[in-house]
Amino acid sequence: MVEERLSAVQRIIAEKTVTILLVRGENPDGDPIYAYVAVRADKLKEFMAAQQGGTFYPEDYGEIIEAGEGEPSDEVRHHMEAEYGFNHEGTVDIPDTATAQNITANIRTFFPPADA
């Protein structure tokens, strides 16, 4: 695992770095739902893999900040922008674990080398 190669400081940073994701899906009745989920950087790959596996419970991999049916209301969107700095205009689709791995790899490039 990549996390094993991180220094103690790097591991702490990875555990403290949080990505907020807007996840969309369907409830058991087929109605659209959404959730804003705070996921630690060191758990992002696992989070993405779980989504590919069918039934998925985001709360098993992160903290749900906001959730509801349909699309987020203007009030929810404003709250996420004001409170968490969520940029709705700058969102990026993460369709698979390979993209998640690329994102987590790029997050780790901000860390100094373990032997430094």
TORTIMAR-289611 format. One record per residue: residue number from 0; x, y, z of N, C-alpha, C in turn. Coordinates in Angstrom, 2 decimals, always signed. Layout:
N
  pos      npx      npy      npz     capx     capy     capz      cpx      cpy      cpz
  NUM        X        Y        Z        X        Y        Z        X        Y        Z
...
! end
This chain:
116
  pos      npx      npy      npz     capx     capy     capz      cpx      cpy      cpz
    0    +0.82    -1.19    +0.00    +0.00    +0.00    +0.00    +0.86    +1.25    +0.00
    1    +0.41    +2.28    -0.68    +1.16    +3.52    -0.75    +1.25    +4.17    +0.63
    2    +0.19    +4.10    +1.43    +0.18    +4.75    +2.73    +1.31    +4.25    +3.62
    3    +1.74    +3.01    +3.48    +2.80    +2.45    +4.29    +4.12    +3.13    +4.01
    4    +4.31    +3.70    +2.84    +5.55    +4.37    +2.46    +5.58    +5.82    +2.92
    5    +4.51    +6.31    +3.50    +4.47    +7.68    +3.97    +5.12    +7.78    +5.34
    6    +5.79    +8.89    +5.60    +6.34    +9.14    +6.92    +5.18    +9.38    +7.88
    7    +5.50    +9.42    +9.16    +4.46    +9.67   +10.17    +3.77   +11.01    +9.91
    8    +4.55   +12.03    +9.55    +3.97   +13.35    +9.28    +3.08   +13.30    +8.04
    9    +3.55   +12.63    +7.00    +2.77   +12.51    +5.77    +1.46   +11.76    +6.03
   10    +1.53   +10.73    +6.85    +0.34    +9.94    +7.18    -0.68   +10.81    +7.91
   11    -0.20   +11.64    +8.84    -1.10   +12.54    +9.58    -1.76   +13.53    +8.62
   12    -0.97   +14.07    +7.69    -1.53   +15.01    +6.70    -2.58   +14.31    +5.85
   13    -2.30   +13.09    +5.40    -3.26   +12.34    +4.58    -4.54   +12.08    +5.36
   14    -4.41   +11.84    +6.66    -5.59   +11.59    +7.49    -6.38   +12.86    +7.75
   15    -5.71   +14.01    +7.71    -6.36   +15.29    +8.00    -6.85   +16.01    +6.74
   16    -6.34   +15.62    +5.57    -6.76   +16.25    +4.33    -8.11   +15.66    +3.93
   17    -9.08   +16.52    +3.74   -10.43   +16.07    +3.46   -10.90   +16.64    +2.13
   18   -11.52   +15.78    +1.35   -12.14   +16.19    +0.10   -13.64   +16.12    +0.30
   19   -14.35   +17.14    -0.13   -15.81   +17.10    -0.06   -16.32   +16.77    -1.45
   20   -17.08   +15.69    -1.50   -17.62   +15.19    -2.76   -19.13   +15.34    -2.79
   21   -19.65   +15.69    -3.94   -21.10   +15.68    -4.16   -21.40   +14.39    -4.88
   22   -22.09   +13.50    -4.18   -22.40   +12.18    -4.72   -23.87   +12.14    -5.09
   23   -24.15   +11.68    -6.29   -25.54   +11.54    -6.74   -25.84   +10.07    -6.97
   24   -27.09    +9.71    -6.73   -27.49    +8.33    -6.93   -29.00    +8.22    -6.92
   25   -29.48    +7.04    -6.62   -30.91    +6.76    -6.54   -31.21    +6.03    -5.26
   26   -32.38    +6.32    -4.70   -32.83    +5.54    -3.55   -33.44    +4.22    -4.04
   27   -33.83    +3.33    -3.14   -34.37    +2.03    -3.58   -35.59    +2.13    -4.50
   28   -36.31    +3.26    -4.44   -37.48    +3.45    -5.31   -37.10    +4.03    -6.68
   29   -35.81    +4.31    -6.87   -35.35    +4.86    -8.16   -35.39    +6.37    -8.24
   30   -35.73    +7.04    -7.14   -35.76    +8.50    -7.12   -34.34    +9.05    -6.94
   31   -34.02   +10.18    -7.58   -32.68   +10.74    -7.44   -32.43   +11.26    -6.03
   32   -31.22   +11.06    -5.55   -30.78   +11.56    -4.25   -29.37   +12.12    -4.39
   33   -28.96   +12.91    -3.41   -27.60   +13.46    -3.39   -27.08   +13.46    -1.97
   34   -25.78   +13.54    -1.84   -25.14   +13.71    -0.54   -23.81   +14.41    -0.74
   35   -23.52   +15.37    +0.13   -22.19   +15.96    +0.20   -21.47   +15.16    +1.28
   36   -20.37   +14.54    +0.89   -19.65   +13.66    +1.80   -18.22   +14.14    +1.97
   37   -17.78   +14.29    +3.21   -16.39   +14.62    +3.51   -15.62   +13.32    +3.65
   38   -14.64   +13.14    +2.76   -13.85   +11.90    +2.72   -12.38   +12.26    +2.93
   39   -11.72   +11.55    +3.85   -10.30   +11.76    +4.05    -9.54   +11.33    +2.81
   40    -8.45   +12.01    +2.51    -7.65   +11.71    +1.32    -7.18   +10.27    +1.31
   41    -6.84    +9.72    +2.47    -6.35    +8.35    +2.52    -7.46    +7.32    +2.38
   42    -8.71    +7.76    +2.31    -9.85    +6.85    +2.14   -10.55    +7.04    +0.78
   43   -10.08    +7.98    -0.03   -10.75    +8.30    -1.29   -10.78    +7.12    -2.25
   44    -9.68    +6.43    -2.39    -9.62    +5.28    -3.30   -10.63    +4.20    -2.88
   45   -10.69    +3.91    -1.61   -11.65    +2.92    -1.09   -13.09    +3.39    -1.31
   46   -13.33    +4.68    -1.10   -14.65    +5.27    -1.31   -15.10    +5.09    -2.76
   47   -14.18    +5.39    -3.70   -14.51    +5.27    -5.11   -14.75    +3.82    -5.52
   48   -13.96    +2.91    -5.01   -14.13    +1.50    -5.32   -15.48    +1.00    -4.82
   49   -15.89    +1.46    -3.66   -17.17    +1.04    -3.09   -18.34    +1.48    -3.97
   50   -18.23    +2.65    -4.58   -19.31    +3.14    -5.46   -19.50    +2.24    -6.67
   51   -18.41    +1.64    -7.15   -18.48    +0.78    -8.33   -19.12    -0.56    -8.03
   52   -19.25    -0.89    -6.75   -19.70    -2.22    -6.36   -21.20    -2.40    -6.22
   53   -22.00    -1.43    -6.58   -23.46    -1.59    -6.46   -23.99    -0.77    -5.30
   54   -24.77    -1.39    -4.41   -25.33    -0.68    -3.27   -24.20    -0.08    -2.46
   55   -24.35    +1.18    -2.14   -23.26    +1.96    -1.57   -23.81    +2.87    -0.48
   56   -23.15    +2.88    +0.66   -23.54    +3.73    +1.78   -22.40    +4.70    +2.07
   57   -22.49    +5.94    +1.59   -21.39    +6.90    +1.74   -20.94    +7.09    +3.18
   58   -21.87    +6.99    +4.13   -21.52    +7.21    +5.54   -20.54    +6.16    +6.06
   59   -20.39    +5.04    +5.33   -19.40    +4.04    +5.73   -17.97    +4.49    +5.41
   60   -17.82    +5.53    +4.60   -16.50    +5.95    +4.14   -16.17    +7.40    +4.45
   61   -17.14    +8.15    +4.92   -16.92    +9.56    +5.23   -18.08   +10.11    +6.02
   62   -18.03   +11.39    +6.25   -19.08   +12.09    +6.99   -20.03   +12.78    +6.03
   63   -21.32   +12.53    +6.18   -22.31   +13.21    +5.35   -22.58   +14.58    +5.96
   64   -22.38   +15.61    +5.13   -22.59   +16.98    +5.58   -24.02   +17.42    +5.29
   65   -24.48   +17.15    +4.09   -25.84   +17.48    +3.65   -26.30   +16.34    +2.75
   66   -27.59   +16.07    +2.76   -28.15   +15.03    +1.88   -29.63   +15.32    +1.68
   67   -30.15   +14.80    +0.57   -31.56   +14.99    +0.30   -31.98   +14.33    -0.98
   68   -33.23   +14.55    -1.34   -33.78   +14.00    -2.57   -33.66   +15.02    -3.69
   69   -33.60   +14.51    -4.91   -33.50   +15.40    -6.08   -32.13   +16.01    -6.17
   70   -32.09   +17.30    -6.48   -30.84   +18.07    -6.57   -30.75   +19.00    -5.36
   71   -29.55   +19.38    -4.96   -29.41   +20.31    -3.84   -30.15   +21.62    -4.12
   72   -30.86   +22.10    -3.12   -31.56   +23.38    -3.26   -30.54   +24.51    -3.28
   73   -31.00   +25.69    -3.68   -30.13   +26.87    -3.67   -29.62   +27.13    -2.25
   74   -30.47   +26.91    -1.26   -30.07   +27.12    +0.14   -28.94   +26.16    +0.53
   75   -29.06   +24.90    +0.16   -28.02   +23.92    +0.48   -26.74   +24.25    -0.28
   76   -26.87   +24.59    -1.55   -25.69   +24.95    -2.34   -24.96   +26.14    -1.71
   77   -25.72   +27.17    -1.33   -25.12   +28.35    -0.70   -24.42   +27.98    +0.61
   78   -25.06   +27.15    +1.42   -24.46   +26.71    +2.68   -23.14   +25.99    +2.44
   79   -23.10   +25.11    +1.46   -21.89   +24.35    +1.16   -20.78   +25.28    +0.65
   80   -21.16   +26.28    -0.11   -20.18   +27.23    -0.62   -19.65   +28.13    +0.50
   81   -20.56   +28.65    +1.34   -20.17   +29.58    +2.39   -19.43   +28.88    +3.53
   82   -19.91   +27.75    +3.94   -19.35   +27.06    +5.11   -18.12   +26.22    +4.79
   83   -18.11   +25.59    +3.62   -17.05   +24.63    +3.30   -16.22   +25.01    +2.08
   84   -16.57   +26.11    +1.42   -15.82   +26.53    +0.24   -16.03   +25.61    -0.95
   85   -17.14   +24.88    -0.96   -17.41   +23.97    -2.07   -17.65   +24.79    -3.33
   86   -16.97   +24.43    -4.40   -17.06   +25.17    -5.66   -17.90   +24.36    -6.64
   87   -19.17   +24.68    -6.74   -20.06   +23.94    -7.64   -19.66   +24.10    -9.10
   88   -19.12   +25.26    -9.45   -18.71   +25.50   -10.83   -17.44   +24.74   -11.19
   89   -16.63   +24.42   -10.20   -15.35   +23.76   -10.45   -15.35   +22.28   -10.13
   90   -16.53   +21.67   -10.04   -16.57   +20.25    -9.71   -16.01   +19.41   -10.85
   91   -15.48   +18.26   -10.48   -14.89   +17.33   -11.43   -15.57   +15.99   -11.24
   92   -16.00   +15.38   -12.34   -16.57   +14.04   -12.25   -15.44   +13.04   -12.02
   93   -15.66   +12.14   -11.06   -14.69   +11.08   -10.78   -15.41    +9.77   -11.08
   94   -15.29    +9.29   -12.30   -16.09    +8.15   -12.74   -15.60    +6.78   -12.29
   95   -14.34    +6.68   -11.84   -13.80    +5.35   -11.54   -12.64    +5.45   -10.56
   96   -12.18    +4.27   -10.11   -11.10    +4.24    -9.13    -9.78    +4.74    -9.72
   97    -9.56    +4.57   -11.02    -8.32    +5.06   -11.63    -8.24    +6.58   -11.50
   98    -9.33    +7.26   -11.72    -9.35    +8.72   -11.57    -9.14    +9.10   -10.11
   99    -9.76    +8.35    -9.19    -9.56    +8.59    -7.76    -8.10    +8.41    -7.38
  100    -7.46    +7.37    -7.92    -6.04    +7.14    -7.64    -5.19    +8.30    -8.14
  101    -5.52    +8.80    -9.32    -4.79    +9.94    -9.88    -4.94   +11.16    -8.98
  102    -6.14   +11.40    -8.50    -6.38   +12.55    -7.63    -5.61   +12.39    -6.32
  103    -5.69   +11.20    -5.70    -4.98   +11.01    -4.44    -3.48   +11.09    -4.66
  104    -2.98   +10.61    -5.79    -1.55   +10.70    -6.08    -1.13   +12.16    -6.18
  105    -1.97   +12.98    -6.81    -1.65   +14.40    -6.93    -1.73   +15.11    -5.59
  106    -2.63   +14.70    -4.73    -2.69   +15.28    -3.39    -1.38   +15.00    -2.68
  107    -0.91   +13.80    -2.81    +0.33   +13.41    -2.12    +1.56   +14.14    -2.66
  108    +1.50   +14.70    -3.86    +2.66   +15.41    -4.38    +2.94   +16.69    -3.60
  109    +2.00   +17.13    -2.82    +2.21   +18.31    -2.00    +2.98   +17.99    -0.72
  110    +3.15   +16.70    -0.42    +3.87   +16.29    +0.77    +5.36   +16.20    +0.47
  111    +6.21   +16.56    +1.43    +7.64   +16.38    +1.20    +7.98   +14.89    +1.19
  112    +9.07   +14.49    +0.53    +9.47   +13.09    +0.53    +9.68   +12.57    +1.95
  113    +9.39   +11.29    +2.17    +9.50   +10.69    +3.50   +10.91   +10.77    +4.05
  114   +11.93   +10.73    +3.19   +13.31   +10.75    +3.67   +13.89   +12.15    +3.76
  115   +13.07   +13.16    +3.55   +13.57   +14.54    +3.60   +13.66   +15.05    +5.02
! end
